[in-house]
Amino acid sequence: MELPSAPVRTKHGFTIIAPEESLTVATLYSFRKTLESRMEKVEHFFALDFKNIQRIDSSALGLLRNISRKLSERSGMLCIFNAIPEINEMFTITDLQSLVRVFPGEKEFDEAFEIFE
């Protein structure tokens, strides 16, 4: 099963992608291709809106770690907001928060980056 193209918008200089399904090995291909194609276009600041994500597996966590490292090498950044508590707990357990800025919601994301507009 392939993940349909996620809605994309921009805000505060970030490309915001809102995946619409669980991020698992079965659905990750299209999501990864969306991120990689935008990175090739010299976009280095991404935010992921997890409002529709109820489940994430280790393959998705690995992808987030790899993307974050690649962006960091290019002086970019990866942020996530609107993740449910269970997913935030996975971020804590796997120490993903050491690589990715995680915000409780879009409001907190806005507050952190609105000075750049």
ABEGO torsion letter per residue (X at the ends): XBBBBBBBBBBGGBBBBBBABBBBAAAAAAAAAAAAAAAAAGBABBBBBAAABABBBAAAAAAAAAAAAAAAAAGBBBBBBGBBAAAAAAAAAAGAAAABBBBABAAAAAAAAAAAX
